[in-house]
Amino acid sequence: NFDENPNHAFLSLLMVAKCQRRMGIGRDVVKAVEMEILKNHSIKCILAGVQINNESAIAFWKEMGYKIISGPELLPDTTIVYRLKKDIKK
């Protein structure tokens, strides 16, 4: 029910310690969360955000099937992000 839309879910934060990266942990966590989200059959897409200066995270999310759907966006905490979206195929 992200942004009052019952068809949208939002992944708000995924952080993996630097020493634990590139071991499949992030991929496994995202897949597990997506499986939980998919239990709600009204969800049509999953949204997320990624900092524009984090090239490895951008590559990760693209590998996970997410697409950039916005230009750089300044958030209230002064973070600049791209919005991401993954459509759910049922």
NUNU-377313 format. One record per atom (N, C-alpha, C): residue in three letters; chain; atom name; x, y, z. Coordinates in nm, 3 decimals. Example, Ala and Ser with C-alpha at 12.3 -4.5 7.8 and 13.67 -1.06 7.14 Angstrom:
<sites>
<site r="ala" c="A" a="N" X="1.319" Y="-0.569" Z="0.780"/>
<site r="ala" c="A" a="CA" X="1.230" Y="-0.450" Z="0.780"/>
<site r="ala" c="A" a="C" X="1.320" Y="-0.330" Z="0.780"/>
<site r="ser" c="A" a="N" X="1.285" Y="-0.225" Z="0.708"/>
<site r="ser" c="A" a="CA" X="1.367" Y="-0.106" Z="0.714"/>
<site r="ser" c="A" a="C" X="1.290" Y="0.003" Z="0.787"/>
</sites>
This chain:
<sites>
<site r="asn" c="A" a="N" X="0.084" Y="-0.119" Z="0.000"/>
<site r="asn" c="A" a="CA" X="0.000" Y="0.000" Z="0.000"/>
<site r="asn" c="A" a="C" X="0.088" Y="0.125" Z="0.000"/>
<site r="phe" c="A" a="N" X="0.195" Y="0.124" Z="-0.076"/>
<site r="phe" c="A" a="CA" X="0.286" Y="0.238" Z="-0.080"/>
<site r="phe" c="A" a="C" X="0.220" Y="0.355" Z="-0.151"/>
<site r="asp" c="A" a="N" X="0.235" Y="0.473" Z="-0.094"/>
<site r="asp" c="A" a="CA" X="0.173" Y="0.595" Z="-0.147"/>
<site r="asp" c="A" a="C" X="0.022" Y="0.577" Z="-0.165"/>
<site r="glu" c="A" a="N" X="-0.037" Y="0.501" Z="-0.074"/>
<site r="glu" c="A" a="CA" X="-0.182" Y="0.475" Z="-0.073"/>
<site r="glu" c="A" a="C" X="-0.228" Y="0.400" Z="-0.197"/>
<site r="asn" c="A" a="N" X="-0.138" Y="0.330" Z="-0.263"/>
<site r="asn" c="A" a="CA" X="-0.175" Y="0.248" Z="-0.376"/>
<site r="asn" c="A" a="C" X="-0.164" Y="0.102" Z="-0.335"/>
<site r="pro" c="A" a="N" X="-0.277" Y="0.029" Z="-0.326"/>
<site r="pro" c="A" a="CA" X="-0.273" Y="-0.109" Z="-0.278"/>
<site r="pro" c="A" a="C" X="-0.201" Y="-0.205" Z="-0.372"/>
<site r="asn" c="A" a="N" X="-0.164" Y="-0.159" Z="-0.492"/>
<site r="asn" c="A" a="CA" X="-0.093" Y="-0.243" Z="-0.588"/>
<site r="asn" c="A" a="C" X="0.058" Y="-0.225" Z="-0.582"/>
<site r="his" c="A" a="N" X="0.107" Y="-0.137" Z="-0.493"/>
<site r="his" c="A" a="CA" X="0.250" Y="-0.108" Z="-0.484"/>
<site r="his" c="A" a="C" X="0.308" Y="-0.150" Z="-0.350"/>
<site r="ala" c="A" a="N" X="0.424" Y="-0.211" Z="-0.356"/>
<site r="ala" c="A" a="CA" X="0.505" Y="-0.239" Z="-0.236"/>
<site r="ala" c="A" a="C" X="0.633" Y="-0.158" Z="-0.250"/>
<site r="phe" c="A" a="N" X="0.700" Y="-0.131" Z="-0.138"/>
<site r="phe" c="A" a="CA" X="0.822" Y="-0.052" Z="-0.141"/>
<site r="phe" c="A" a="C" X="0.926" Y="-0.114" Z="-0.051"/>
<site r="leu" c="A" a="N" X="1.044" Y="-0.138" Z="-0.107"/>
<site r="leu" c="A" a="CA" X="1.160" Y="-0.183" Z="-0.029"/>
<site r="leu" c="A" a="C" X="1.233" Y="-0.058" Z="0.016"/>
<site r="ser" c="A" a="N" X="1.232" Y="-0.032" Z="0.144"/>
<site r="ser" c="A" a="CA" X="1.283" Y="0.096" Z="0.190"/>
<site r="ser" c="A" a="C" X="1.434" Y="0.099" Z="0.212"/>
<site r="leu" c="A" a="N" X="1.496" Y="-0.014" Z="0.247"/>
<site r="leu" c="A" a="CA" X="1.639" Y="-0.008" Z="0.273"/>
<site r="leu" c="A" a="C" X="1.698" Y="-0.148" Z="0.272"/>
<site r="leu" c="A" a="N" X="1.806" Y="-0.163" Z="0.200"/>
<site r="leu" c="A" a="CA" X="1.883" Y="-0.287" Z="0.202"/>
<site r="leu" c="A" a="C" X="2.028" Y="-0.247" Z="0.218"/>
<site r="met" c="A" a="N" X="2.088" Y="-0.292" Z="0.325"/>
<site r="met" c="A" a="CA" X="2.230" Y="-0.264" Z="0.349"/>
<site r="met" c="A" a="C" X="2.300" Y="-0.394" Z="0.385"/>
<site r="val" c="A" a="N" X="2.413" Y="-0.419" Z="0.319"/>
<site r="val" c="A" a="CA" X="2.495" Y="-0.535" Z="0.348"/>
<site r="val" c="A" a="C" X="2.634" Y="-0.483" Z="0.382"/>
<site r="ala" c="A" a="N" X="2.690" Y="-0.530" Z="0.492"/>
<site r="ala" c="A" a="CA" X="2.824" Y="-0.488" Z="0.533"/>
<site r="ala" c="A" a="C" X="2.923" Y="-0.511" Z="0.420"/>
<site r="lys" c="A" a="N" X="3.014" Y="-0.417" Z="0.403"/>
<site r="lys" c="A" a="CA" X="3.109" Y="-0.423" Z="0.292"/>
<site r="lys" c="A" a="C" X="3.183" Y="-0.556" Z="0.286"/>
<site r="cys" c="A" a="N" X="3.221" Y="-0.608" Z="0.402"/>
<site r="cys" c="A" a="CA" X="3.296" Y="-0.734" Z="0.405"/>
<site r="cys" c="A" a="C" X="3.210" Y="-0.855" Z="0.367"/>
<site r="gln" c="A" a="N" X="3.078" Y="-0.837" Z="0.361"/>
<site r="gln" c="A" a="CA" X="2.987" Y="-0.946" Z="0.328"/>
<site r="gln" c="A" a="C" X="2.929" Y="-0.936" Z="0.187"/>
<site r="arg" c="A" a="N" X="2.970" Y="-0.834" Z="0.113"/>
<site r="arg" c="A" a="CA" X="2.915" Y="-0.813" Z="-0.022"/>
<site r="arg" c="A" a="C" X="2.974" Y="-0.912" Z="-0.121"/>
<site r="arg" c="A" a="N" X="2.903" Y="-0.928" Z="-0.230"/>
<site r="arg" c="A" a="CA" X="2.941" Y="-1.017" Z="-0.340"/>
<site r="arg" c="A" a="C" X="2.946" Y="-1.163" Z="-0.296"/>
<site r="met" c="A" a="N" X="2.862" Y="-1.197" Z="-0.199"/>
<site r="met" c="A" a="CA" X="2.851" Y="-1.334" Z="-0.151"/>
<site r="met" c="A" a="C" X="2.710" Y="-1.390" Z="-0.173"/>
<site r="gly" c="A" a="N" X="2.623" Y="-1.310" Z="-0.236"/>
<site r="gly" c="A" a="CA" X="2.487" Y="-1.354" Z="-0.263"/>
<site r="gly" c="A" a="C" X="2.388" Y="-1.323" Z="-0.153"/>
<site r="ile" c="A" a="N" X="2.434" Y="-1.259" Z="-0.046"/>
<site r="ile" c="A" a="CA" X="2.345" Y="-1.228" Z="0.067"/>
<site r="ile" c="A" a="C" X="2.235" Y="-1.131" Z="0.025"/>
<site r="gly" c="A" a="N" X="2.272" Y="-1.023" Z="-0.041"/>
<site r="gly" c="A" a="CA" X="2.172" Y="-0.924" Z="-0.085"/>
<site r="gly" c="A" a="C" X="2.071" Y="-0.986" Z="-0.180"/>
<site r="arg" c="A" a="N" X="2.118" Y="-1.065" Z="-0.275"/>
<site r="arg" c="A" a="CA" X="2.029" Y="-1.132" Z="-0.369"/>
<site r="arg" c="A" a="C" X="1.932" Y="-1.223" Z="-0.295"/>
<site r="asp" c="A" a="N" X="1.982" Y="-1.301" Z="-0.201"/>
<site r="asp" c="A" a="CA" X="1.897" Y="-1.393" Z="-0.126"/>
<site r="asp" c="A" a="C" X="1.794" Y="-1.318" Z="-0.042"/>
<site r="val" c="A" a="N" X="1.836" Y="-1.208" Z="0.019"/>
<site r="val" c="A" a="CA" X="1.743" Y="-1.129" Z="0.101"/>
<site r="val" c="A" a="C" X="1.634" Y="-1.068" Z="0.013"/>
<site r="val" c="A" a="N" X="1.672" Y="-1.010" Z="-0.100"/>
<site r="val" c="A" a="CA" X="1.573" Y="-0.948" Z="-0.189"/>
<site r="val" c="A" a="C" X="1.475" Y="-1.054" Z="-0.239"/>
<site r="lys" c="A" a="N" X="1.525" Y="-1.170" Z="-0.280"/>
<site r="lys" c="A" a="CA" X="1.436" Y="-1.276" Z="-0.327"/>
<site r="lys" c="A" a="C" X="1.340" Y="-1.320" Z="-0.218"/>
<site r="ala" c="A" a="N" X="1.389" Y="-1.332" Z="-0.094"/>
<site r="ala" c="A" a="CA" X="1.303" Y="-1.374" Z="0.017"/>
<site r="ala" c="A" a="C" X="1.195" Y="-1.268" Z="0.044"/>
<site r="val" c="A" a="N" X="1.234" Y="-1.141" Z="0.041"/>
<site r="val" c="A" a="CA" X="1.137" Y="-1.034" Z="0.065"/>
<site r="val" c="A" a="C" X="1.035" Y="-1.031" Z="-0.049"/>
<site r="glu" c="A" a="N" X="1.081" Y="-1.046" Z="-0.172"/>
<site r="glu" c="A" a="CA" X="0.989" Y="-1.048" Z="-0.285"/>
<site r="glu" c="A" a="C" X="0.889" Y="-1.164" Z="-0.273"/>
<site r="met" c="A" a="N" X="0.934" Y="-1.280" Z="-0.229"/>
<site r="met" c="A" a="CA" X="0.843" Y="-1.394" Z="-0.211"/>
<site r="met" c="A" a="C" X="0.736" Y="-1.362" Z="-0.106"/>
<site r="glu" c="A" a="N" X="0.775" Y="-1.293" Z="-0.002"/>
<site r="glu" c="A" a="CA" X="0.678" Y="-1.253" Z="0.101"/>
<site r="glu" c="A" a="C" X="0.579" Y="-1.154" Z="0.042"/>
<site r="ile" c="A" a="N" X="0.629" Y="-1.055" Z="-0.032"/>
<site r="ile" c="A" a="CA" X="0.543" Y="-0.955" Z="-0.094"/>
<site r="ile" c="A" a="C" X="0.444" Y="-1.021" Z="-0.189"/>
<site r="leu" c="A" a="N" X="0.488" Y="-1.121" Z="-0.264"/>
<site r="leu" c="A" a="CA" X="0.403" Y="-1.186" Z="-0.362"/>
<site r="leu" c="A" a="C" X="0.288" Y="-1.266" Z="-0.301"/>
<site r="lys" c="A" a="N" X="0.293" Y="-1.287" Z="-0.171"/>
<site r="lys" c="A" a="CA" X="0.180" Y="-1.352" Z="-0.103"/>
<site r="lys" c="A" a="C" X="0.057" Y="-1.263" Z="-0.106"/>
<site r="asn" c="A" a="N" X="0.079" Y="-1.133" Z="-0.123"/>
<site r="asn" c="A" a="CA" X="-0.031" Y="-1.037" Z="-0.138"/>
<site r="asn" c="A" a="C" X="-0.059" Y="-1.027" Z="-0.288"/>
<site r="his" c="A" a="N" X="-0.164" Y="-1.089" Z="-0.334"/>
<site r="his" c="A" a="CA" X="-0.192" Y="-1.099" Z="-0.478"/>
<site r="his" c="A" a="C" X="-0.233" Y="-0.968" Z="-0.542"/>
<site r="ser" c="A" a="N" X="-0.256" Y="-0.865" Z="-0.464"/>
<site r="ser" c="A" a="CA" X="-0.293" Y="-0.736" Z="-0.524"/>
<site r="ser" c="A" a="C" X="-0.170" Y="-0.656" Z="-0.567"/>
<site r="ile" c="A" a="N" X="-0.052" Y="-0.696" Z="-0.522"/>
<site r="ile" c="A" a="CA" X="0.070" Y="-0.622" Z="-0.557"/>
<site r="ile" c="A" a="C" X="0.104" Y="-0.643" Z="-0.704"/>
<site r="lys" c="A" a="N" X="0.120" Y="-0.532" Z="-0.775"/>
<site r="lys" c="A" a="CA" X="0.153" Y="-0.536" Z="-0.918"/>
<site r="lys" c="A" a="C" X="0.297" Y="-0.494" Z="-0.945"/>
<site r="cys" c="A" a="N" X="0.358" Y="-0.422" Z="-0.850"/>
<site r="cys" c="A" a="CA" X="0.498" Y="-0.381" Z="-0.868"/>
<site r="cys" c="A" a="C" X="0.563" Y="-0.356" Z="-0.733"/>
<site r="ile" c="A" a="N" X="0.695" Y="-0.366" Z="-0.734"/>
<site r="ile" c="A" a="CA" X="0.776" Y="-0.336" Z="-0.616"/>
<site r="ile" c="A" a="C" X="0.862" Y="-0.216" Z="-0.652"/>
<site r="leu" c="A" a="N" X="0.862" Y="-0.118" Z="-0.565"/>
<site r="leu" c="A" a="CA" X="0.940" Y="0.004" Z="-0.584"/>
<site r="leu" c="A" a="C" X="1.056" Y="0.007" Z="-0.484"/>
<site r="ala" c="A" a="N" X="1.158" Y="0.081" Z="-0.518"/>
<site r="ala" c="A" a="CA" X="1.274" Y="0.098" Z="-0.429"/>
<site r="ala" c="A" a="C" X="1.346" Y="0.225" Z="-0.471"/>
<site r="gly" c="A" a="N" X="1.453" Y="0.254" Z="-0.404"/>
<site r="gly" c="A" a="CA" X="1.537" Y="0.367" Z="-0.439"/>
<site r="gly" c="A" a="C" X="1.683" Y="0.330" Z="-0.423"/>
<site r="val" c="A" a="N" X="1.768" Y="0.397" Z="-0.499"/>
<site r="val" c="A" a="CA" X="1.911" Y="0.371" Z="-0.490"/>
<site r="val" c="A" a="C" X="1.985" Y="0.503" Z="-0.505"/>
<site r="gln" c="A" a="N" X="2.086" Y="0.523" Z="-0.425"/>
<site r="gln" c="A" a="CA" X="2.164" Y="0.647" Z="-0.434"/>
<site r="gln" c="A" a="C" X="2.234" Y="0.653" Z="-0.569"/>
<site r="ile" c="A" a="N" X="2.229" Y="0.771" Z="-0.631"/>
<site r="ile" c="A" a="CA" X="2.282" Y="0.785" Z="-0.767"/>
<site r="ile" c="A" a="C" X="2.433" Y="0.766" Z="-0.776"/>
<site r="asn" c="A" a="N" X="2.502" Y="0.784" Z="-0.665"/>
<site r="asn" c="A" a="CA" X="2.648" Y="0.771" Z="-0.666"/>
<site r="asn" c="A" a="C" X="2.696" Y="0.630" Z="-0.631"/>
<site r="asn" c="A" a="N" X="2.604" Y="0.536" Z="-0.616"/>
<site r="asn" c="A" a="CA" X="2.639" Y="0.400" Z="-0.577"/>
<site r="asn" c="A" a="C" X="2.625" Y="0.308" Z="-0.699"/>
<site r="glu" c="A" a="N" X="2.728" Y="0.310" Z="-0.784"/>
<site r="glu" c="A" a="CA" X="2.722" Y="0.236" Z="-0.910"/>
<site r="glu" c="A" a="C" X="2.705" Y="0.086" Z="-0.890"/>
<site r="ser" c="A" a="N" X="2.768" Y="0.030" Z="-0.789"/>
<site r="ser" c="A" a="CA" X="2.755" Y="-0.114" Z="-0.768"/>
<site r="ser" c="A" a="C" X="2.613" Y="-0.150" Z="-0.724"/>
<site r="ala" c="A" a="N" X="2.551" Y="-0.064" Z="-0.644"/>
<site r="ala" c="A" a="CA" X="2.413" Y="-0.090" Z="-0.603"/>
<site r="ala" c="A" a="C" X="2.317" Y="-0.076" Z="-0.722"/>
<site r="ile" c="A" a="N" X="2.342" Y="0.022" Z="-0.807"/>
<site r="ile" c="A" a="CA" X="2.259" Y="0.037" Z="-0.927"/>
<site r="ile" c="A" a="C" X="2.268" Y="-0.089" Z="-1.012"/>
<site r="ala" c="A" a="N" X="2.390" Y="-0.140" Z="-1.031"/>
<site r="ala" c="A" a="CA" X="2.409" Y="-0.263" Z="-1.109"/>
<site r="ala" c="A" a="C" X="2.338" Y="-0.380" Z="-1.042"/>
<site r="phe" c="A" a="N" X="2.346" Y="-0.389" Z="-0.909"/>
<site r="phe" c="A" a="CA" X="2.280" Y="-0.497" Z="-0.835"/>
<site r="phe" c="A" a="C" X="2.130" Y="-0.495" Z="-0.861"/>
<site r="trp" c="A" a="N" X="2.068" Y="-0.377" Z="-0.844"/>
<site r="trp" c="A" a="CA" X="1.923" Y="-0.370" Z="-0.861"/>
<site r="trp" c="A" a="C" X="1.881" Y="-0.401" Z="-1.004"/>
<site r="lys" c="A" a="N" X="1.960" Y="-0.359" Z="-1.100"/>
<site r="lys" c="A" a="CA" X="1.930" Y="-0.394" Z="-1.240"/>
<site r="lys" c="A" a="C" X="1.938" Y="-0.545" Z="-1.260"/>
<site r="glu" c="A" a="N" X="2.038" Y="-0.609" Z="-1.201"/>
<site r="glu" c="A" a="CA" X="2.050" Y="-0.755" Z="-1.210"/>
<site r="glu" c="A" a="C" X="1.931" Y="-0.825" Z="-1.146"/>
<site r="met" c="A" a="N" X="1.872" Y="-0.761" Z="-1.046"/>
<site r="met" c="A" a="CA" X="1.755" Y="-0.818" Z="-0.977"/>
<site r="met" c="A" a="C" X="1.625" Y="-0.790" Z="-1.052"/>
<site r="gly" c="A" a="N" X="1.634" Y="-0.722" Z="-1.167"/>
<site r="gly" c="A" a="CA" X="1.516" Y="-0.699" Z="-1.249"/>
<site r="gly" c="A" a="C" X="1.447" Y="-0.566" Z="-1.230"/>
<site r="tyr" c="A" a="N" X="1.509" Y="-0.476" Z="-1.154"/>
<site r="tyr" c="A" a="CA" X="1.451" Y="-0.343" Z="-1.131"/>
<site r="tyr" c="A" a="C" X="1.500" Y="-0.246" Z="-1.238"/>
<site r="lys" c="A" a="N" X="1.412" Y="-0.154" Z="-1.274"/>
<site r="lys" c="A" a="CA" X="1.446" Y="-0.053" Z="-1.374"/>
<site r="lys" c="A" a="C" X="1.440" Y="0.085" Z="-1.311"/>
<site r="ile" c="A" a="N" X="1.528" Y="0.172" Z="-1.355"/>
<site r="ile" c="A" a="CA" X="1.525" Y="0.312" Z="-1.309"/>
<site r="ile" c="A" a="C" X="1.406" Y="0.380" Z="-1.376"/>
<site r="ile" c="A" a="N" X="1.321" Y="0.443" Z="-1.294"/>
<site r="ile" c="A" a="CA" X="1.200" Y="0.506" Z="-1.349"/>
<site r="ile" c="A" a="C" X="1.197" Y="0.657" Z="-1.325"/>
<site r="ser" c="A" a="N" X="1.304" Y="0.713" Z="-1.270"/>
<site r="ser" c="A" a="CA" X="1.306" Y="0.857" Z="-1.247"/>
<site r="ser" c="A" a="C" X="1.447" Y="0.910" Z="-1.264"/>
<site r="gly" c="A" a="N" X="1.454" Y="1.038" Z="-1.289"/>
<site r="gly" c="A" a="CA" X="1.583" Y="1.105" Z="-1.286"/>
<site r="gly" c="A" a="C" X="1.626" Y="1.122" Z="-1.142"/>
<site r="pro" c="A" a="N" X="1.742" Y="1.178" Z="-1.119"/>
<site r="pro" c="A" a="CA" X="1.786" Y="1.201" Z="-0.981"/>
<site r="pro" c="A" a="C" X="1.682" Y="1.281" Z="-0.903"/>
<site r="glu" c="A" a="N" X="1.657" Y="1.236" Z="-0.779"/>
<site r="glu" c="A" a="CA" X="1.556" Y="1.299" Z="-0.693"/>
<site r="glu" c="A" a="C" X="1.620" Y="1.331" Z="-0.558"/>
<site r="leu" c="A" a="N" X="1.609" Y="1.455" Z="-0.516"/>
<site r="leu" c="A" a="CA" X="1.661" Y="1.497" Z="-0.386"/>
<site r="leu" c="A" a="C" X="1.559" Y="1.465" Z="-0.278"/>
<site r="leu" c="A" a="N" X="1.600" Y="1.387" Z="-0.180"/>
<site r="leu" c="A" a="CA" X="1.513" Y="1.351" Z="-0.069"/>
<site r="leu" c="A" a="C" X="1.531" Y="1.450" Z="0.046"/>
<site r="pro" c="A" a="N" X="1.435" Y="1.453" Z="0.140"/>
<site r="pro" c="A" a="CA" X="1.446" Y="1.547" Z="0.252"/>
<site r="pro" c="A" a="C" X="1.575" Y="1.534" Z="0.334"/>
<site r="asp" c="A" a="N" X="1.634" Y="1.413" Z="0.336"/>
<site r="asp" c="A" a="CA" X="1.760" Y="1.395" Z="0.412"/>
<site r="asp" c="A" a="C" X="1.882" Y="1.433" Z="0.330"/>
<site r="thr" c="A" a="N" X="1.861" Y="1.496" Z="0.215"/>
<site r="thr" c="A" a="CA" X="1.963" Y="1.543" Z="0.119"/>
<site r="thr" c="A" a="C" X="2.027" Y="1.430" Z="0.037"/>
<site r="thr" c="A" a="N" X="1.978" Y="1.308" Z="0.052"/>
<site r="thr" c="A" a="CA" X="2.023" Y="1.198" Z="-0.032"/>
<site r="thr" c="A" a="C" X="1.964" Y="1.217" Z="-0.172"/>
<site r="ile" c="A" a="N" X="2.042" Y="1.185" Z="-0.272"/>
<site r="ile" c="A" a="CA" X="1.992" Y="1.193" Z="-0.410"/>
<site r="ile" c="A" a="C" X="1.980" Y="1.050" Z="-0.462"/>
<site r="val" c="A" a="N" X="1.859" Y="1.016" Z="-0.508"/>
<site r="val" c="A" a="CA" X="1.832" Y="0.878" Z="-0.549"/>
<site r="val" c="A" a="C" X="1.765" Y="0.870" Z="-0.685"/>
<site r="tyr" c="A" a="N" X="1.776" Y="0.752" Z="-0.743"/>
<site r="tyr" c="A" a="CA" X="1.691" Y="0.712" Z="-0.854"/>
<site r="tyr" c="A" a="C" X="1.580" Y="0.627" Z="-0.794"/>
<site r="arg" c="A" a="N" X="1.460" Y="0.639" Z="-0.847"/>
<site r="arg" c="A" a="CA" X="1.351" Y="0.550" Z="-0.810"/>
<site r="arg" c="A" a="C" X="1.359" Y="0.428" Z="-0.900"/>
<site r="leu" c="A" a="N" X="1.331" Y="0.313" Z="-0.842"/>
<site r="leu" c="A" a="CA" X="1.338" Y="0.186" Z="-0.913"/>
<site r="leu" c="A" a="C" X="1.201" Y="0.119" Z="-0.911"/>
<site r="lys" c="A" a="N" X="1.178" Y="0.033" Z="-1.011"/>
<site r="lys" c="A" a="CA" X="1.050" Y="-0.039" Z="-1.018"/>
<site r="lys" c="A" a="C" X="1.073" Y="-0.176" Z="-1.079"/>
<site r="lys" c="A" a="N" X="1.004" Y="-0.274" Z="-1.021"/>
<site r="lys" c="A" a="CA" X="1.001" Y="-0.409" Z="-1.077"/>
<site r="lys" c="A" a="C" X="0.855" Y="-0.450" Z="-1.088"/>
<site r="asp" c="A" a="N" X="0.812" Y="-0.473" Z="-1.211"/>
<site r="asp" c="A" a="CA" X="0.675" Y="-0.518" Z="-1.233"/>
<site r="asp" c="A" a="C" X="0.664" Y="-0.665" Z="-1.197"/>
<site r="ile" c="A" a="N" X="0.551" Y="-0.702" Z="-1.138"/>
<site r="ile" c="A" a="CA" X="0.525" Y="-0.839" Z="-1.097"/>
<site r="ile" c="A" a="C" X="0.446" Y="-0.909" Z="-1.207"/>
<site r="lys" c="A" a="N" X="0.499" Y="-1.019" Z="-1.253"/>
<site r="lys" c="A" a="CA" X="0.429" Y="-1.097" Z="-1.355"/>
<site r="lys" c="A" a="C" X="0.361" Y="-1.215" Z="-1.285"/>
<site r="lys" c="A" a="N" X="0.230" Y="-1.220" Z="-1.302"/>
<site r="lys" c="A" a="CA" X="0.154" Y="-1.328" Z="-1.236"/>
<site r="lys" c="A" a="C" X="0.084" Y="-1.412" Z="-1.337"/>
</sites>
